[in-house]
Amino acid sequence: MALIKNGTQVSDQWITADDDTPVQADIPTIVSYKRFLAERETLVRSRAELGVKVSPGEDVTALERDLPRLQVIALDFPKFTDGRSYSAARILRQRLGFEGEIRATGDVLRDQYLFMQRAGFDSYEVNDGVEARQWLDAVREFSHYYQPAPNGTSAVWARRHAHLAAAAE
C-alpha cells in the first residue's frame, strides 16, 4: 500500500499489529480499537509511538482522554459506500480537537479525496502504482471551496468578504 500524506507519497513508518502481536517501543504501531480499550493501561504507559485503528460503528469519543498520547487514528472504510468514518473524522477534529494524523484505510477512492480532506483526514492508504499517481493528481484539482471545513481552508465567500472589507478601508 502507498501512503499519501500532505499531498505527497511518503514512506509509511507505521505497522498495523494483529491483536496478538507484541507492541515494541521502537516500532510505531497501530492497534485495533478493541485491543486499545482492552490493554489501555499498558499501551498508554509504554514508550511506543501509538495509533488506533477504528472501524465504523466504534465510538471515537471513548478515546478522548488518550488523544494526546495517540499520534495516528486510522479510520476504516470497509466499503466506499460506508460514510461513518467521515463523521468520526469530524468528531475527532472539531469536537475533540485531535491534532494528530487521521488516516483513511480500506476501500478509499480518489473521487472521495476532497470530501475526506474536508472532513479532517490528512493521510490515505491507497494501492501502489497507478492509483497512487491518480491520488496525487486529485490533491491538486481544487483550491477554492464554498463551505468552511475543519481542515482550516476558508470558504470563497469568506475570502471575498475579507477582500472587500480590506478594500473599503
Disulfide bonds with the S-S distance in Angstrom:
none
